[in-house]
Amino acid sequence: MAYEHREGSGSLFTNHKKEEGSSQPDYRGDAMVGGVLVEIAGWKKQGNGGTFLSLNIKPKQEQIGRASCRERV
């Protein structure tokens, strides 16, 4: 059985596939928000206050595909 996140929780892991100089995220993972599984991507950045993590959060692709299939039925 695959691991399932509880509501309001998620995990981020180091992106070992990131190539030097690419715009790929430093971290990747997923979370459960409002009953929807979302993908999280994170980039380490430098700001005036020091290092911070910039995030991008979007619905997981497999759920988008399932939703569009249901809409066609």
N, C-alpha and C positions, 0 to 999 in steps of 0.2 A: 504494500500500500504506500502511495506517495505521501509525502509530508504536506499537510494542509495548514495554512496560517489561520489563527483565530482572528476575529474581527478586530481591526485596529492595530494589527501587528504585521511585521514583515522582516525581511533579512536582506542585507547587502553583502556581497562578496567581491574580493579583488578580481578585476578583469584581467586574467592572465593572457588573454588573446590580444590585448592592446599592443599595437605596433608603435614604436618610437616616432614621435612627431605627428601621430594621427589625431583626429578629433574624437576618437572613440572614448567612451567613458572609462574612468579609472575604476569604478565600481558598478556592479549590476546586481539586480535582485528583484524580488516581488513582494507584494503586501496585499492584505485583504482590507478594502475600504468600502463601507456601505454595501457589503455583500458582493462586491465586484473585485476580482483579482486584477491587480495593476502591476505593470512593470515599472521598476525604478532604475534610473541611470544616474550616476553621480560623478562629478568632475572635481578634483582638488584644484583650488584656485588661491591666488594670493591677493589680499586686499590691504587697505591701510591698517586694518585692525589685526592682520595676520592671516593665517591659512583658514579657509572655509570650504564647505562642500556645497556645490551648486547642483540642484536636482532637477530631473525631468521625470514626470509621472504620467503614465498613459494606460488606458485599458490594455490588457494582455491581448496580443494578436489573435490567439486561438478563440477567445471569446467574441471578438469582432466578427470572425468568420462564422461562428455559430449563430450569432444574432442576425447576420445578413441572410443566412440560409432560412431561418425561421420567418423572416419578413417575406421571402419569396413564396412560401407555402400558402 
